[in-house]
């Protein structure tokens, strides 16, 4: 059927052939096309310069000018088919973009779902549907076939190229393995098909490729403006803070006798309960400190461990939580 208003097509910004189809279809139906998303604009400019993208005369229009056209004369070619939060399509679905989809608009997701992105993509589809747009995607229409070669096509490729060495890339290990087996089926010796993972070092010498080493590659975490400084321990701390909450306990003790002079003051963050629930545990903390003082413990670090253990056990038993506990014992 005919789309009554605007049409938005989302695909990868590297899929030149898909963009070509959209340009051709738009030209055939008297619509103009505007590119949305920095990577889409950049890639298609390069593709046109290199002659991979043939733009029919007068079809392309800058998106700022496109808004002056009647709705049924415009197609937006956008990024964000995988539900990326900052890409054009997600922002449209959240009404956080100059173009606000509504009833009568058609949105076409011309892409497969990359496994793991399902929730993000369905969120975008839901958002667009709520706004009244007609969302066309692989699940309800024939708008996309996989861009990955099937086994038969890979065999065809190996038979034409007759490579001396084969290094399958892309996909999980099981996919690399299946690809290597296909290469071996076309007569490439097993020792010439290399299965490499991230960080595998491969030497190519005299026409023979071989794996000669493995670099130890981990994750590099980016946090604000620091790169690679944040550790697994920091992330663990943050997870505890995020999921379990935070408690600080401040106690002032007499340096000579070890008796509690002031406090304990308990402050909690990230708890549903009021700070008043901690009234029950305060005498327990004072008692534990008195006991420690009697045993001759005067070191403020050791005393703060006593505080941590006491409140930690109590919170775990009564609230079923394991928060981060920061005790501060001050000697006066």
C-alpha positions as CSV (number, residue, x, y, z in Angstrom):
1,X,0.0,0.0,0.0
2,X,1.0,3.6,-0.4
3,X,2.5,5.5,2.6
4,X,0.2,8.5,3.3
5,X,2.8,10.7,4.9
6,X,6.6,10.7,5.6
7,X,8.7,7.6,5.2
8,X,11.7,6.9,7.4
9,X,14.1,4.0,6.5
10,X,16.6,2.9,9.0
11,X,19.6,0.8,8.1
12,X,23.3,0.5,8.8
13,X,25.2,3.6,7.5
14,X,27.6,1.2,5.7
15,X,24.9,-0.5,3.6
16,X,25.4,1.4,0.3
17,X,23.3,-1.0,-1.7
18,X,20.3,-0.6,0.6
19,X,20.6,3.2,0.4
20,X,20.8,2.9,-3.4
21,X,17.5,1.0,-3.4
22,X,15.8,3.7,-1.3
23,X,17.1,6.4,-3.6
24,X,15.8,4.5,-6.7
25,X,12.4,3.8,-5.1
26,X,12.0,7.4,-4.0
27,X,12.9,8.7,-7.5
28,X,10.3,6.3,-9.0
29,X,7.6,7.6,-6.6
30,X,8.4,11.3,-6.8
31,X,9.8,11.6,-3.3
32,X,13.0,13.4,-2.2
33,X,15.5,11.8,0.2
34,X,17.3,13.4,3.1
35,X,20.1,11.6,5.0
36,X,19.9,11.7,8.8
37,X,22.7,10.9,11.2
38,X,26.3,11.9,10.9
39,X,27.7,8.5,9.8
40,X,25.0,8.2,7.2
41,X,25.7,11.6,5.7
42,X,29.5,11.0,5.8
43,X,29.5,7.5,4.4
44,X,27.1,8.3,1.6
45,X,29.1,11.3,0.5
46,X,32.2,9.1,0.3
47,X,30.2,6.4,-1.5
48,X,28.9,8.9,-4.1
49,X,32.4,10.4,-4.6
50,X,33.8,6.9,-5.2
51,X,31.0,6.1,-7.7
52,X,29.5,3.3,-5.6
53,X,26.3,5.3,-5.0
54,X,24.5,6.6,-8.0
55,X,22.2,9.4,-6.9
56,X,19.3,10.1,-9.3
57,X,19.1,13.8,-10.3
58,X,17.4,16.1,-7.9
59,X,16.5,13.3,-5.4
60,X,18.8,14.3,-2.5
61,X,17.8,17.2,-0.3
62,X,19.2,18.7,2.9
63,X,17.1,17.6,5.8
64,X,16.5,21.2,7.0
65,X,15.0,22.0,3.6
66,X,13.1,18.7,3.5
67,X,10.9,19.9,6.4
68,X,9.3,22.5,4.0
69,X,8.2,19.7,1.6
70,X,4.7,18.1,1.8
71,X,4.8,15.0,3.9
72,X,4.1,12.6,1.0
73,X,7.1,13.8,-0.9
74,X,9.8,12.9,1.6
75,X,11.9,9.9,2.6
76,X,14.4,10.1,5.5
77,X,17.3,7.7,5.3
78,X,18.5,7.3,8.9
79,X,20.8,5.4,11.3
80,X,19.8,3.5,14.4
81,X,18.3,0.3,13.2
82,X,19.8,-1.5,16.2
83,X,18.1,0.6,18.8
84,X,21.3,2.5,19.7
85,X,20.2,5.1,22.3
86,X,21.9,8.1,20.7
87,X,21.1,7.3,17.0
88,X,18.4,9.1,15.1
89,X,15.7,6.4,15.3
90,X,15.8,6.1,19.1
91,X,15.7,9.8,19.5
92,X,12.7,10.0,17.2
93,X,10.9,7.4,19.3
94,X,11.6,9.5,22.4
95,X,10.5,12.7,20.7
96,X,14.1,14.0,21.2
97,X,14.6,14.8,17.5
98,X,13.5,17.6,15.2
99,X,11.5,15.1,13.2
100,X,8.6,13.8,15.4
101,X,6.9,10.7,13.9
102,X,3.1,10.5,14.1
103,X,0.0,8.9,12.7
104,X,0.3,8.2,9.0
105,X,4.1,8.1,9.0
106,X,5.8,4.9,8.0
107,X,9.1,3.7,9.5
108,X,10.9,0.8,7.9
109,X,13.7,-1.0,9.8
110,X,15.7,-2.5,6.9
111,X,18.0,-4.6,9.0
112,X,18.4,-7.9,10.9
113,X,18.3,-7.9,14.6
114,X,21.8,-8.4,15.9
115,X,21.5,-11.0,18.7
116,X,21.7,-9.1,22.0
117,X,20.0,-5.9,20.7
118,X,16.5,-7.3,20.7
119,X,15.3,-5.3,23.8
120,X,16.7,-2.1,22.5
121,X,15.2,-2.5,19.1
122,X,11.8,-3.6,20.4
123,X,11.8,-0.6,22.7
124,X,12.2,1.7,19.7
125,X,9.5,-0.2,17.7
126,X,7.2,0.2,20.7
127,X,7.9,3.9,21.0
128,X,7.3,4.6,17.4
129,X,4.1,2.5,17.4
130,X,2.8,4.5,20.4
131,X,3.3,7.7,18.5
132,X,1.0,6.3,15.7
133,X,3.7,5.4,13.1
134,X,3.3,2.3,11.0
135,X,6.5,0.3,11.7
136,X,7.6,-2.2,9.1
137,X,10.4,-4.5,10.0
138,X,11.7,-8.0,9.3
139,X,9.2,-9.5,11.7
140,X,6.2,-8.4,9.8
141,X,7.3,-7.8,6.2
142,X,9.9,-8.9,3.6
143,X,12.2,-5.9,4.0
144,X,15.5,-7.5,4.7
145,X,17.6,-10.6,4.0
146,X,20.8,-11.4,5.8
147,X,23.9,-9.6,4.6
148,X,26.0,-12.6,5.6
149,X,27.0,-15.2,3.0
150,X,25.4,-18.6,3.4
151,X,27.5,-21.8,3.3
152,X,27.0,-22.4,-0.4
153,X,28.2,-18.9,-1.2
154,X,31.3,-19.3,0.9
155,X,32.1,-22.6,-0.9
156,X,31.6,-20.8,-4.3
157,X,34.0,-18.0,-3.1
158,X,36.7,-20.5,-2.0
159,X,36.4,-22.4,-5.2
160,X,36.9,-19.3,-7.3
161,X,39.7,-17.8,-5.2
162,X,41.6,-21.0,-4.4
163,X,43.4,-19.3,-1.5
164,X,46.6,-20.7,-0.1
165,X,45.7,-19.7,3.5
166,X,42.3,-19.0,5.1
167,X,41.6,-17.0,8.2
168,X,37.9,-16.9,9.0
169,X,36.8,-13.7,10.7
170,X,33.6,-12.4,12.2
171,X,31.1,-14.3,14.4
172,X,31.5,-16.5,17.4
173,X,34.1,-19.2,17.6
174,X,31.6,-21.8,16.3
175,X,31.0,-19.7,13.2
176,X,34.8,-19.4,12.6
177,X,35.0,-23.2,12.9
178,X,32.2,-23.9,10.5
179,X,33.8,-21.4,8.0
180,X,37.1,-23.2,8.3
181,X,35.5,-26.6,7.7
182,X,34.0,-25.2,4.4
183,X,37.4,-24.0,3.3
184,X,38.8,-27.5,4.1
185,X,36.0,-29.1,2.0
186,X,37.3,-27.2,-1.0
187,X,40.7,-28.8,-0.5
188,X,42.6,-26.2,1.6
189,X,44.8,-28.2,4.0
190,X,43.8,-28.1,7.6
191,X,47.1,-26.6,8.7
192,X,46.5,-23.7,6.3
193,X,43.1,-22.8,7.8
194,X,43.8,-20.7,10.9
195,X,41.4,-20.2,13.8
196,X,42.3,-17.0,15.5
197,X,40.8,-15.1,18.3
198,X,41.3,-11.5,19.4
199,X,45.0,-10.9,20.0
200,X,46.3,-13.9,18.0
201,X,49.5,-13.0,16.3
202,X,49.8,-14.4,12.7
203,X,53.0,-14.4,10.6
204,X,52.8,-14.5,6.9
205,X,56.1,-15.7,5.4
206,X,56.8,-17.2,2.0
207,X,53.1,-17.6,1.4
208,X,52.6,-19.6,4.6
209,X,50.5,-18.2,7.4
210,X,50.9,-19.4,10.9
211,X,49.8,-18.4,14.4
212,X,53.0,-17.5,16.3
213,X,51.7,-15.9,19.6
214,X,48.8,-14.6,21.6
215,X,48.6,-11.1,23.1
216,X,46.7,-10.8,26.4
217,X,43.9,-8.6,25.5
218,X,41.3,-7.6,28.1
219,X,38.7,-4.9,28.2
220,X,39.7,-1.2,28.4
221,X,37.1,0.7,30.5
222,X,36.5,4.3,29.6
223,X,35.1,6.3,32.5
224,X,34.5,10.0,32.0
225,X,37.8,11.3,30.7
226,X,40.0,8.5,32.0
227,X,40.8,5.5,29.8
228,X,41.9,2.2,31.2
229,X,42.3,3.5,34.7
230,X,39.1,2.0,36.1
231,X,39.6,-1.6,37.4
232,X,37.3,-4.6,38.0
233,X,37.5,-3.8,41.7
234,X,36.1,-0.3,41.0
235,X,33.3,-1.7,38.9
236,X,32.5,-4.3,41.7
237,X,32.3,-1.4,44.2
238,X,29.9,0.5,41.9
239,X,27.7,-2.6,41.5
240,X,27.4,-3.0,45.3
241,X,26.7,0.7,45.6
242,X,24.1,0.5,42.9
243,X,22.3,-2.7,44.0
244,X,22.8,-2.8,47.7
245,X,23.2,0.8,48.9
246,X,25.6,2.5,51.2
247,X,25.9,3.0,55.0
248,X,28.2,5.3,56.9
249,X,28.7,5.0,60.6
250,X,30.5,7.8,62.6
251,X,31.6,7.1,66.2
252,X,33.7,9.2,68.5
253,X,35.6,7.2,71.3
254,X,37.7,8.2,74.2
255,X,41.3,7.6,73.3
256,X,42.3,6.4,76.8
257,X,39.3,4.3,77.9
258,X,37.8,3.4,74.5
259,X,34.3,4.4,75.6
260,X,31.9,5.9,73.1
261,X,31.6,9.6,73.7
262,X,29.4,10.5,70.8
263,X,27.3,8.5,68.2
264,X,27.1,6.1,66.6
265,X,25.6,8.2,63.9
266,X,24.2,6.0,61.0
267,X,23.5,7.4,57.6
268,X,22.1,5.2,54.8
269,X,21.8,6.0,51.1
270,X,19.8,3.9,48.6
271,X,17.6,2.3,51.2
272,X,13.8,2.3,51.1
273,X,13.8,2.4,54.9
274,X,14.2,5.6,57.0
275,X,17.4,6.1,59.0
276,X,15.3,5.4,62.1
277,X,15.4,1.7,61.5
278,X,19.0,1.8,62.6
279,X,18.0,2.8,66.2
280,X,18.0,-0.9,67.0
281,X,21.6,-1.5,66.0
282,X,23.2,1.5,67.6
283,X,23.3,0.0,71.2
284,X,24.8,-3.2,69.5
285,X,27.6,-1.1,68.0
286,X,28.3,0.6,71.3
287,X,28.3,-2.7,73.1
288,X,30.7,-4.2,70.6
289,X,33.0,-1.2,70.9
290,X,33.0,-1.4,74.7
291,X,33.8,-5.1,74.5
292,X,36.7,-4.4,72.2
293,X,38.0,-1.6,74.5
294,X,38.0,-4.0,77.4
295,X,40.1,-6.5,75.5
296,X,42.6,-3.6,75.0
297,X,41.8,-2.7,71.4
298,X,42.7,0.9,70.9
299,X,43.7,1.1,67.2
300,X,41.0,3.1,65.3
301,X,41.3,0.9,62.2
302,X,40.6,-2.3,64.3
303,X,37.7,-0.5,66.0
304,X,36.2,0.5,62.7
305,X,36.3,-3.2,61.6
306,X,34.3,-4.0,64.7
307,X,31.7,-1.4,63.7
308,X,31.6,-2.8,60.1
309,X,31.1,-6.4,61.3
310,X,28.4,-5.5,63.8
311,X,26.3,-3.4,61.5
312,X,27.0,-5.6,58.5
313,X,25.6,-8.7,60.3
314,X,22.6,-6.8,61.5
315,X,21.7,-5.3,58.1
316,X,22.1,-8.7,56.5
317,X,19.8,-10.4,59.0
318,X,17.1,-7.8,59.3
319,X,17.0,-6.2,55.9
320,X,18.6,-8.9,53.7
321,X,21.0,-6.4,52.2
322,X,24.8,-6.4,51.8
323,X,25.5,-2.7,51.4
324,X,28.9,-1.0,51.3
325,X,29.7,0.1,54.8
326,X,32.1,3.0,55.6
327,X,32.8,3.2,59.3
328,X,34.7,6.2,60.8
329,X,36.0,5.9,64.3
330,X,37.4,9.1,65.7
331,X,39.5,9.2,68.8
332,X,39.2,12.2,71.1
